Amino acid sequence: MSAPPLIKICGVTHPADLAGWAGRVWAVGVVLAPESPRRVGVEDGRAVMDALPSAVARVGVMVDPSPAEAAELVREIGLTQVQVHGEVDVAAVRAATGVPVIQGFRVDGPVALRRARDSEADLVLLDASVPGRQGGTGHTFDWDLLEGTPLGRPFALAGGLTPHNLAAAIARVRPSHVDVSSGVERAPRRKDPALVEAFIRAAGGWASRAA
């Protein structure tokens, strides 16, 4: 049986929401893009990152950052990885920040998957394509696209994942990582520890649940 995928909980806005689960996931993300409803400023982002165990990856989510902007946020918030969306020079961002880069792609067909396959990023993230949104939409994309044409590299699956559909998603497309935001919220911008716990359990027990 394949190992369970690594878990990233994204869009955390309050350190209090980390209680009980922060040490059990691969990464926690804070959203720094101004247009996002889960956007946090530097001070709040740093508070979330400072509350994490040292082994957890600290990811800052950005849209169209310049290398200099990304590097400044890495320093100010204490990030260990950056996640970029939009038209970004991945190699330049990596060189400026000195940390691994995750590149997000909005999947609306085979072309997006080809772009993800060819990306220079350390990890690619596949999300739903929703006009005017770069992520955190709560929508899934057509997983059949990945079943018919495997990506050929590790990737994070995002978009509309919940504790209820996660096992089926993992069984179908076998991601190396999974990313969730709205699917584990009790209210806008606030994570629900019980839903996060259920998501972690679903990731670990996907084989039996998908049978």
C-alpha positions as CSV (number, residue, x, y, z in Angstrom):
1,M,0.0,0.0,0.0
2,S,1.3,3.5,-0.8
3,A,2.1,5.8,2.1
4,P,-0.5,8.4,3.0
5,P,0.0,11.8,1.4
6,L,1.6,14.6,3.3
7,I,-1.0,17.1,4.6
8,K,-1.0,20.9,4.4
9,I,-3.6,22.9,6.2
10,C,-3.9,26.3,4.5
11,G,-5.5,29.6,5.2
12,V,-4.8,29.5,9.0
13,T,-5.5,33.0,10.4
14,H,-5.4,32.5,14.2
15,P,-2.7,30.6,16.3
16,A,-5.5,29.3,18.5
17,D,-6.9,27.3,15.6
18,L,-3.7,25.2,15.6
19,A,-4.4,23.6,19.0
20,G,-4.4,19.8,19.0
21,W,-3.2,19.1,15.5
22,A,-0.4,21.4,14.4
23,G,2.3,18.8,15.0
24,R,0.6,16.1,13.0
25,V,0.7,17.8,9.6
26,W,3.5,18.4,7.1
27,A,2.8,22.1,6.6
28,V,0.6,25.0,7.6
29,G,0.0,27.9,5.2
30,V,-0.9,31.5,5.7
31,V,-2.4,33.4,2.8
32,L,-0.7,36.7,2.0
33,A,-2.5,37.6,-1.2
34,P,-4.6,40.8,-0.7
35,E,-7.6,39.5,-2.7
36,S,-8.1,36.4,-0.6
37,P,-10.8,36.3,2.1
38,R,-8.2,34.4,4.3
39,R,-5.5,37.0,3.9
40,V,-3.4,37.9,6.9
41,G,-0.9,40.6,7.4
42,V,2.7,40.2,8.4
43,E,2.1,40.4,12.1
44,D,-0.7,37.9,12.2
45,G,1.2,35.6,9.8
46,R,4.2,35.7,12.0
47,A,2.0,34.8,15.0
48,V,0.7,31.7,13.3
49,M,4.2,30.6,12.2
50,D,5.7,31.2,15.6
51,A,3.1,28.9,17.2
52,L,4.1,25.9,15.0
53,P,6.4,23.0,16.1
54,S,9.8,23.4,14.5
55,A,9.3,20.3,12.2
56,V,6.2,21.7,10.5
57,A,6.8,23.5,7.2
58,R,5.8,27.2,7.2
59,V,4.3,28.2,3.9
60,G,3.3,31.6,2.7
61,V,0.9,31.8,-0.2
62,M,1.4,34.6,-2.6
63,V,0.0,35.8,-6.0
64,D,2.3,37.3,-8.6
65,P,5.1,38.3,-6.1
66,S,8.3,39.7,-7.3
67,P,11.4,37.9,-6.0
68,A,12.2,40.8,-3.7
69,E,8.7,40.8,-2.3
70,A,8.8,37.1,-1.7
71,A,12.1,37.3,0.0
72,E,11.0,40.1,2.3
73,L,7.9,38.1,3.4
74,V,10.1,35.0,4.1
75,R,12.3,37.1,6.4
76,E,9.5,39.0,8.1
77,I,7.2,36.0,8.8
78,G,9.7,33.2,9.2
79,L,8.6,31.1,6.2
80,T,10.4,27.9,5.2
81,Q,8.6,27.6,1.9
82,V,6.6,29.8,-0.5
83,Q,3.6,28.9,-2.6
84,V,3.2,31.1,-5.7
85,H,0.3,31.6,-8.0
86,G,0.0,33.6,-11.2
87,E,2.8,34.5,-13.6
88,V,5.9,34.0,-11.5
89,D,9.6,33.3,-12.3
90,V,10.0,30.3,-10.0
91,A,13.7,30.1,-10.4
92,A,14.1,33.8,-9.5
93,V,11.9,33.5,-6.4
94,R,13.8,30.4,-5.2
95,A,17.1,32.2,-5.7
96,A,15.9,35.3,-3.8
97,T,14.2,33.6,-0.9
98,G,16.6,30.6,-0.5
99,V,13.6,28.3,0.3
100,P,11.7,25.7,-1.8
101,V,8.9,26.9,-4.0
102,I,5.5,25.4,-4.5
103,Q,3.7,26.5,-7.7
104,G,-0.1,26.5,-8.0
105,F,-1.9,25.7,-11.1
106,R,-5.6,26.1,-11.9
107,V,-6.6,22.9,-13.7
108,D,-9.1,23.4,-16.5
109,G,-7.7,20.9,-19.0
110,P,-4.7,19.0,-20.3
111,V,-2.7,22.2,-21.0
112,A,-2.6,23.2,-17.3
113,L,-1.3,19.7,-16.5
114,R,1.4,20.0,-19.1
115,R,2.5,23.3,-17.5
116,A,2.5,21.7,-14.1
117,R,4.6,18.8,-15.4
118,D,7.2,21.2,-16.9
119,S,7.3,23.5,-13.9
120,E,10.7,24.3,-12.3
121,A,9.0,24.4,-8.8
122,D,10.0,22.0,-6.1
123,L,6.4,20.9,-5.8
124,V,3.3,21.7,-7.9
125,L,-0.2,22.2,-6.5
126,L,-3.2,21.4,-8.6
127,D,-6.4,23.3,-7.8
128,A,-9.7,24.1,-9.4
129,S,-10.0,26.8,-12.0
130,V,-12.6,29.4,-10.9
131,P,-12.7,32.8,-12.6
132,G,-11.1,35.6,-10.5
133,R,-9.8,33.2,-7.9
134,Q,-6.3,31.7,-7.5
135,G,-7.3,29.2,-4.8
136,G,-9.3,28.5,-1.7
137,T,-12.5,28.2,-3.8
138,G,-14.0,25.1,-2.2
139,H,-14.4,23.5,-5.7
140,T,-13.0,20.4,-7.1
141,F,-11.6,20.0,-10.7
142,D,-12.1,17.0,-13.0
143,W,-10.0,14.3,-11.4
144,D,-10.5,12.2,-14.5
145,L,-7.8,14.4,-16.1
146,L,-5.2,12.9,-13.8
147,E,-6.5,9.3,-14.0
148,G,-6.1,9.3,-17.8
149,T,-2.8,11.1,-17.9
150,P,-0.6,10.7,-14.7
151,L,1.4,13.8,-13.9
152,G,4.7,12.0,-13.7
153,R,6.0,14.0,-10.7
154,P,4.9,14.5,-7.1
155,F,2.1,16.9,-6.7
156,A,-0.3,18.4,-4.1
157,L,-4.0,17.9,-4.7
158,A,-6.2,20.9,-3.7
159,G,-9.6,22.2,-4.4
160,G,-12.8,21.2,-2.6
161,L,-11.2,18.5,-0.4
162,T,-13.1,17.6,2.8
163,P,-12.9,14.7,5.3
164,H,-15.7,13.1,3.4
165,N,-14.2,13.0,-0.1
166,L,-10.5,12.8,0.7
167,A,-10.2,9.0,0.7
168,A,-11.8,8.8,-2.8
169,A,-9.6,11.5,-4.1
170,I,-6.4,9.9,-2.9
171,A,-7.5,6.5,-4.3
172,R,-8.2,8.0,-7.7
173,V,-5.2,10.2,-8.3
174,R,-2.6,9.2,-5.7
175,P,-1.2,12.7,-4.8
176,S,2.0,12.9,-2.8
177,H,0.5,15.8,-0.8
178,V,-3.0,17.1,-0.1
179,D,-4.0,20.7,0.7
180,V,-7.2,21.8,2.4
181,S,-8.5,25.2,3.5
182,S,-12.3,25.8,3.4
183,G,-13.0,22.1,3.8
184,V,-11.9,22.2,7.5
185,E,-13.5,25.5,8.5
186,R,-16.2,26.0,11.1
187,A,-16.7,29.6,9.9
188,P,-15.1,31.9,7.4
189,R,-11.3,32.2,8.3
190,R,-11.6,29.9,11.3
191,K,-10.4,26.3,11.3
192,D,-12.4,23.6,13.1
193,P,-10.1,21.2,15.1
194,A,-12.6,18.4,14.8
195,L,-12.7,18.7,11.0
196,V,-8.9,18.9,10.8
197,E,-8.7,15.7,12.9
198,A,-11.2,14.0,10.6
199,F,-9.2,15.1,7.6
200,I,-6.0,13.7,9.1
201,R,-7.7,10.4,9.8
202,A,-9.1,10.2,6.3
203,A,-5.7,10.7,4.8
204,G,-4.2,8.0,6.9
205,G,-7.0,5.5,6.3
206,W,-7.7,6.2,2.7
207,A,-7.1,2.6,1.5
208,S,-9.8,1.0,3.6
209,R,-12.2,3.9,3.1
210,A,-11.9,3.8,-0.6
211,A,-12.3,0.1,-0.9
